[in-house]
Structure formats: C-alpha cells, structure tokens
Amino acid sequence: MNAPFTVQIELALTIYHAAELKEAMLDALERGPCVRFDLSAVPEIDCAGVQLLVATRRSAADRGQTCAFVGASDPVQATLALLGAPQLLTQAQPVGGTLAALEETVS
C-alpha cells in the first residue's frame, strides 16, 4: 500500500482562491492513490470552499483514489457544522450514495 501524500492548505478556502486551489488540489491527486489535505491552517472557508472539498473528493473517487481531509481548523469545523456536513472531514472515501447525500446537504 502506498503511503499517503499530504498537502498543507494554508489559503482561505473561499471564492477568492477557489480557482487557484482547485488546480493545486487536482494536481495533488496526480501524485498518488492516497492524498490527504491538511486543513489545520485554513483561516476561512465559505460555500465555494466547501464545494471545492466535495469536488476534490468526487474527483478522487472517480479515479479510484482515497482522499481525506485532516486537521480541520476551527473555521472549517464551524462552517461544516453550520452546513450540516461535518462528515466531509471524517469520510475518507465515498461509497455508493453517501456522496450524493452529502452533495444534497451542501447544495
């Protein structure tokens, strides 16, 4: 089994950085079958950031990869709790209808 490749996200996961972060996160998925995104230094997240996390998770699943979000900062945890989607942090790989249910919650 391959060791996870970890990417530290330090920018705000907001609409202002979404395009830049999307490219970086998709590039990270090219690095191996198991990618972890460390969110411990994320200072802010908005709905565009949550959509980016969901899209990254979907891209990983479509490729048969494992994608995990670890070390969520307080702003990340608070926003996901407010949206009713804290499971986005704990679910390492979507299975079956779980991702669809999460997307309905986030939309």
Backbone as a printed PyTorch tensor [residue, N CA C, xyz], in Angstrom:
tensor([[[  0.8450,  -1.1870,   0.0000],
         [  0.0000,   0.0000,   0.0000],
         [  0.8830,   1.2390,   0.0000]],

        [[  0.5310,   2.2340,  -0.7720],
         [  1.2970,   3.4650,  -0.8530],
         [  0.9990,   4.3560,   0.3400]],

        [[  2.0580,   5.0380,   0.8120],
         [  1.8810,   5.9970,   1.8980],
         [  1.1060,   7.1960,   1.3700]],

        [[  0.2660,   7.7860,   2.2120],
         [ -0.4960,   8.9510,   1.7630],
         [  0.4190,  10.1360,   1.4670]],

        [[  0.0630,  10.8780,   0.4620],
         [  0.7310,  12.1220,   0.1220],
         [ -0.0780,  13.2230,   0.8000]],

        [[  0.5760,  14.0670,   1.6010],
         [ -0.1410,  15.1000,   2.3470],
         [  0.1400,  16.4810,   1.7750]],

        [[ -0.9250,  17.2460,   1.6050],
         [ -0.8440,  18.6170,   1.1130],
         [ -1.3740,  19.5390,   2.1990]],

        [[ -0.5730,  20.5160,   2.5830],
         [ -0.9870,  21.5100,   3.5780],
         [ -1.6840,  22.6630,   2.8500]],

        [[ -2.9290,  22.9330,   3.2040],
         [ -3.6670,  24.0610,   2.6360],
         [ -3.5860,  25.2150,   3.6290]],

        [[ -3.0460,  26.3390,   3.1820],
         [ -2.8820,  27.4940,   4.0690],
         [ -3.6750,  28.7100,   3.6120]],

        [[ -4.1880,  28.6840,   2.4020],
         [ -5.0070,  29.7910,   1.9050],
         [ -6.4390,  29.6510,   2.4100]],

        [[ -7.1550,  30.7550,   2.3970],
         [ -8.5750,  30.7130,   2.7180],
         [ -9.2940,  29.9240,   1.6270]],

        [[-10.1230,  28.9980,   2.0320],
         [-10.9330,  28.2210,   1.0870],
         [-12.1810,  29.0420,   0.7840]],

        [[-11.9840,  30.0770,  -0.0140],
         [-13.0690,  30.9920,  -0.3500],
         [-13.1250,  31.1810,  -1.8550]],

        [[-14.1580,  31.8420,  -2.2920],
         [-14.3460,  32.0900,  -3.7160],
         [-13.1510,  32.8320,  -4.3220]],

        [[-12.4650,  33.6150,  -3.5040],
         [-11.3320,  34.4040,  -3.9880],
         [-10.1200,  33.5510,  -4.3500]],

        [[-10.0250,  32.3560,  -3.7740],
         [ -8.9010,  31.4590,  -4.0380],
         [ -9.3270,  30.1400,  -4.6770]],

        [[-10.6090,  29.9950,  -4.9770],
         [-11.1480,  28.7100,  -5.4410],
         [-10.4630,  28.1910,  -6.7030]],

        [[-10.2700,  29.0290,  -7.6940],
         [ -9.6630,  28.5680,  -8.9480],
         [ -8.2300,  28.0980,  -8.7200]],

        [[ -7.4810,  28.8610,  -7.9610],
         [ -6.0930,  28.5180,  -7.6610],
         [ -6.0050,  27.2170,  -6.8610]],

        [[ -6.8530,  27.0950,  -5.8560],
         [ -6.8390,  25.8960,  -5.0250],
         [ -7.3540,  24.6760,  -5.7650]],

        [[ -8.3280,  24.8620,  -6.6290],
         [ -8.8420,  23.7340,  -7.4160],
         [ -7.7210,  23.1220,  -8.2360]],

        [[ -6.9640,  23.9560,  -8.9040],
         [ -5.8530,  23.4650,  -9.7220],
         [ -4.8160,  22.7460,  -8.8630]],

        [[ -4.4720,  23.3230,  -7.7280],
         [ -3.4770,  22.7130,  -6.8410],
         [ -3.9630,  21.3830,  -6.2740]],

        [[ -5.2490,  21.3210,  -5.9170],
         [ -5.7810,  20.0850,  -5.3350],
         [ -5.8820,  18.9820,  -6.3820]],

        [[ -6.2810,  19.3300,  -7.5950],
         [ -6.3300,  18.3210,  -8.6580],
         [ -4.9280,  17.8550,  -9.0350]],

        [[ -3.9660,  18.7660,  -9.0270],
         [ -2.5690,  18.3830,  -9.2710],
         [ -2.0840,  17.4130,  -8.2000]],

        [[ -2.4910,  17.6470,  -6.9570],
         [ -2.0890,  16.7560,  -5.8670],
         [ -2.6250,  15.3490,  -6.0780]],

        [[ -3.8270,  15.2410,  -6.6370],
         [ -4.3930,  13.9130,  -6.9040],
         [ -3.5660,  13.1430,  -7.9240]],

        [[ -2.8190,  13.8490,  -8.7360],
         [ -1.9450,  13.1940,  -9.7200],
         [ -0.7280,  12.5420,  -9.0640]],

        [[ -0.4480,  12.8710,  -7.8120],
         [  0.7600,  12.4210,  -7.1290],
         [  0.6680,  11.0090,  -6.5730]],

        [[ -0.5330,  10.4810,  -6.4570],
         [ -0.6340,   9.1200,  -5.9260],
         [ -2.0550,   8.7310,  -5.5900]],

        [[ -2.2430,   7.4640,  -5.2030],
         [ -3.5860,   6.9350,  -4.9690],
         [ -4.2040,   7.3370,  -3.6290]],

        [[ -3.4120,   7.8900,  -2.7310],
         [ -3.9160,   8.2640,  -1.4150],
         [ -3.4060,   9.6640,  -1.0820]],

        [[ -4.3180,  10.6280,  -1.0650],
         [ -3.9470,  12.0150,  -0.8170],
         [ -4.7010,  12.5320,   0.3950]],

        [[ -3.9630,  13.1720,   1.2950],
         [ -4.5640,  13.8170,   2.4640],
         [ -4.3620,  15.3170,   2.3260]],

        [[ -5.4110,  16.0590,   2.5830],
         [ -5.3430,  17.5130,   2.5780],
         [ -5.4590,  17.9820,   4.0210]],

        [[ -4.3840,  18.5900,   4.5240],
         [ -4.3540,  19.0890,   5.8960],
         [ -4.9640,  20.4850,   5.9160]],

        [[ -6.0850,  20.6150,   6.6000],
         [ -6.8290,  21.8730,   6.6510],
         [ -6.6010,  22.6320,   7.9490]],

        [[ -5.5870,  22.2620,   8.7150],
         [ -5.3660,  22.8670,  10.0310],
         [ -4.9790,  24.3390,   9.9700]],

        [[ -4.4390,  24.8020,   8.8520],
         [ -4.0190,  26.2010,   8.7310],
         [ -4.9840,  27.0480,   7.9020]],

        [[ -6.1300,  26.5020,   7.5410],
         [ -7.0970,  27.2480,   6.7320],
         [ -7.7560,  28.3160,   7.6180]],

        [[ -7.5710,  29.6030,   7.2720],
         [ -8.0990,  30.6650,   8.1260],
         [ -9.5890,  30.9590,   7.9250]],

        [[-10.1330,  30.5340,   6.7790],
         [-11.5210,  30.8750,   6.4560],
         [-12.0230,  29.9170,   5.3750]],

        [[-13.3210,  29.6390,   5.4070],
         [-13.9340,  28.8140,   4.3660],
         [-15.3480,  29.3310,   4.1200]],

        [[-15.7370,  29.3600,   2.8550],
         [-17.1120,  29.7330,   2.5060],
         [-17.7120,  28.5990,   1.6830]],

        [[-18.8990,  28.8260,   1.1470],
         [-19.5690,  27.7660,   0.3870],
         [-18.7670,  27.3320,  -0.8330]],

        [[-18.0550,  28.2460,  -1.4650],
         [-17.2080,  27.8740,  -2.6030],
         [-16.1090,  26.9170,  -2.1450]],

        [[-15.5800,  27.1380,  -0.9550],
         [-14.5650,  26.2420,  -0.4060],
         [-15.1200,  24.8670,  -0.1050]],

        [[-16.3300,  24.8250,   0.4360],
         [-16.9710,  23.5350,   0.7050],
         [-17.2190,  22.8020,  -0.6090]],

        [[-17.6790,  23.5180,  -1.6200],
         [-17.8770,  22.8980,  -2.9360],
         [-16.5610,  22.3530,  -3.4750]],

        [[-15.4730,  23.0510,  -3.2420],
         [-14.1680,  22.5890,  -3.6910],
         [-13.7760,  21.2820,  -2.9940]],

        [[-14.0550,  21.1860,  -1.7030],
         [-13.7630,  19.9410,  -0.9890],
         [-14.5840,  18.7880,  -1.5550]],

        [[-15.8640,  19.0310,  -1.8010],
         [-16.7360,  17.9890,  -2.3650],
         [-16.2610,  17.5970,  -3.7590]],

        [[-15.9050,  18.5780,  -4.5830],
         [-15.4430,  18.2900,  -5.9500],
         [-14.1300,  17.5150,  -5.9340]],

        [[-13.2470,  17.8490,  -5.0160],
         [-11.9750,  17.1260,  -4.9080],
         [-12.2240,  15.6930,  -4.4880]],

        [[-13.1100,  15.5170,  -3.5230],
         [-13.4540,  14.1600,  -3.0690],
         [-14.0540,  13.3560,  -4.2220]],

        [[-14.9200,  13.9870,  -5.0200],
         [-15.5430,  13.3050,  -6.1600],
         [-14.4910,  12.9280,  -7.2100]],

        [[-13.5820,  13.8370,  -7.4970],
         [-12.5240,  13.5540,  -8.4730],
         [-11.6700,  12.3770,  -8.0230]],

        [[-11.3500,  12.3430,  -6.7380],
         [-10.5670,  11.2230,  -6.2150],
         [-11.3400,   9.9140,  -6.3550]],

        [[-12.6170,   9.9200,  -6.0030],
         [-13.4380,   8.7110,  -6.1010],
         [-13.5500,   8.2450,  -7.5430]],

        [[-13.7130,   9.1920,  -8.4710],
         [-13.8050,   8.8400,  -9.8910],
         [-12.5300,   8.1750, -10.3880]],

        [[-11.4120,   8.4980,  -9.7630],
         [-10.1110,   7.9230, -10.1420],
         [ -9.7860,   6.6670,  -9.3420]],

        [[-10.6620,   6.3110,  -8.4090],
         [-10.3970,   5.1500,  -7.5620],
         [ -9.3740,   5.4410,  -6.4830]],

        [[ -9.2530,   6.7030,  -6.0960],
         [ -8.2830,   7.1160,  -5.0990],
         [ -8.9530,   7.3550,  -3.7560]],

        [[ -8.1300,   7.4200,  -2.7270],
         [ -8.5840,   7.8080,  -1.4070],
         [ -8.2000,   9.2610,  -1.1920]],

        [[ -9.1340,  10.0420,  -0.7120],
         [ -8.9260,  11.4550,  -0.4440],
         [ -9.4550,  11.7360,   0.9520]],

        [[ -8.5990,  12.2700,   1.8150],
         [ -9.0170,  12.5740,   3.1760],
         [ -8.7010,  14.0250,   3.5090]],

        [[ -9.5630,  14.6220,   4.3090],
         [ -9.3390,  15.9660,   4.8160],
         [ -9.0780,  15.8210,   6.3080]],

        [[ -7.9090,  16.2760,   6.7560],
         [ -7.4850,  16.0840,   8.1460],
         [ -7.1380,  17.4190,   8.7820]],

        [[ -7.0980,  17.4310,  10.1080],
         [ -6.6380,  18.5850,  10.8520],
         [ -7.4110,  19.8590,  10.5960]],

        [[ -8.7070,  19.7920,  10.5100],
         [ -9.5130,  20.9660,  10.1690],
         [ -9.3780,  22.0670,  11.2230]],

        [[ -9.1810,  23.2840,  10.7450],
         [ -9.1180,  24.4450,  11.6230],
         [-10.5030,  24.7100,  12.2140]],

        [[-10.5440,  25.5620,  13.2330],
         [-11.8330,  25.9120,  13.8430],
         [-12.8100,  26.5080,  12.8230]],

        [[-12.3590,  27.4320,  11.9350],
         [-13.3100,  27.9610,  10.9520],
         [-13.8790,  26.8860,  10.0180]],

        [[-13.0600,  25.9140,   9.6450],
         [-13.5330,  24.8310,   8.7790],
         [-14.5590,  23.9900,   9.5300]],

        [[-14.2390,  23.6170,  10.7430],
         [-15.1680,  22.8070,  11.5290],
         [-16.4870,  23.5380,  11.7600]],

        [[-16.4110,  24.8170,  12.0860],
         [-17.6210,  25.5950,  12.3630],
         [-18.5070,  25.7260,  11.1170]],

        [[-17.8960,  25.9880,   9.9780],
         [-18.6770,  26.1460,   8.7460],
         [-19.3270,  24.8340,   8.3410]],

        [[-18.5870,  23.7380,   8.4160],
         [-19.1670,  22.4450,   8.0510],
         [-20.2790,  22.0490,   9.0160]],

        [[-20.1150,  22.3690,  10.2840],
         [-21.1790,  22.0820,  11.2540],
         [-22.4130,  22.9280,  10.9480]],

        [[-22.2100,  24.1860,  10.6110],
         [-23.3180,  25.0750,  10.2770],
         [-24.0880,  24.5670,   9.0610]],

        [[-23.3530,  24.0070,   8.0940],
         [-23.9840,  23.4770,   6.8840],
         [-24.5210,  22.0560,   7.0770]],

        [[-24.2750,  21.4840,   8.2360],
         [-24.7320,  20.1220,   8.5000],
         [-23.9290,  19.0840,   7.7470]],

        [[-22.6600,  19.3880,   7.4730],
         [-21.8280,  18.4720,   6.6870],
         [-20.4900,  18.1580,   7.3630]],

        [[-20.4580,  17.9410,   8.6880],
         [-19.1690,  17.6380,   9.3150],
         [-18.5890,  16.3010,   8.8710]],

        [[-19.4300,  15.4210,   8.3180],
         [-18.9530,  14.1120,   7.8530],
         [-17.9730,  14.2430,   6.6940]],

        [[-17.9300,  15.3850,   6.0590],
         [-16.9710,  15.6070,   4.9770],
         [-15.5480,  15.4200,   5.4820]],

        [[-15.3140,  15.7290,   6.7590],
         [-13.9800,  15.5920,   7.3300],
         [-13.6480,  14.1600,   7.7100]],

        [[-14.6310,  13.3700,   8.0840],
         [-14.3520,  12.0380,   8.6070],
         [-14.4440,  10.9380,   7.5660]],

        [[-15.0680,  11.1970,   6.4640],
         [-15.2770,  10.1780,   5.4460],
         [-14.0850,  10.1600,   4.5040]],

        [[-13.2650,   9.1280,   4.5660],
         [-12.0440,   9.0800,   3.7730],
         [-12.3010,   8.8060,   2.3070]],

        [[-13.3200,   8.0160,   2.0110],
         [-13.6150,   7.6900,   0.6160],
         [-15.1030,   7.4550,   0.4740]],

        [[-15.7690,   8.1740,  -0.4270],
         [-17.2080,   7.9930,  -0.5700],
         [-17.5520,   6.6250,  -1.1430]],

        [[-18.6490,   6.0960,  -0.6640],
         [-19.1170,   4.8020,  -1.1440],
         [-20.5920,   4.9240,  -1.4800]],

        [[-20.9700,   4.4440,  -2.6520],
         [-22.3690,   4.4140,  -3.0420],
         [-23.0420,   5.7680,  -2.9890]],

        [[-24.1980,   5.8450,  -2.2980],
         [-25.0000,   7.0510,  -2.2660],
         [-24.5610,   8.0770,  -1.2440]],

        [[-23.4850,   7.8060,  -0.4830],
         [-23.0690,   8.7160,   0.5680],
         [-22.6750,  10.0780,  -0.0060]],

        [[-21.9270,  10.1010,  -1.0890],
         [-21.5020,  11.3640,  -1.6720],
         [-22.7050,  12.1520,  -2.1850]],

        [[-23.6510,  11.4930,  -2.8010],
         [-24.8350,  12.1790,  -3.3070],
         [-25.6020,  12.8200,  -2.1540]],

        [[-25.7220,  12.1110,  -1.0460],
         [-26.4230,  12.6620,   0.1150],
         [-25.6780,  13.8720,   0.6560]],

        [[-24.3610,  13.8120,   0.6750],
         [-23.5650,  14.9290,   1.1470],
         [-23.7270,  16.1250,   0.2340]],

        [[-23.7270,  15.8980,  -1.0580],
         [-23.8720,  16.9980,  -2.0010],
         [-25.2290,  17.6770,  -1.8510]],

        [[-26.2710,  16.8990,  -1.5720],
         [-27.5910,  17.4930,  -1.3540],
         [-27.5770,  18.3630,  -0.1050]],

        [[-26.8630,  17.9270,   0.9280],
         [-26.7580,  18.6970,   2.1640],
         [-26.0330,  19.9990,   1.9390]],

        [[-24.9570,  19.9580,   1.1380],
         [-24.1210,  21.1290,   0.9140],
         [-24.7530,  22.1000,  -0.0560]],

        [[-25.5120,  21.6230,  -1.0280],
         [-26.1000,  22.4950,  -2.0530],
         [-27.0930,  23.4660,  -1.4890]]])
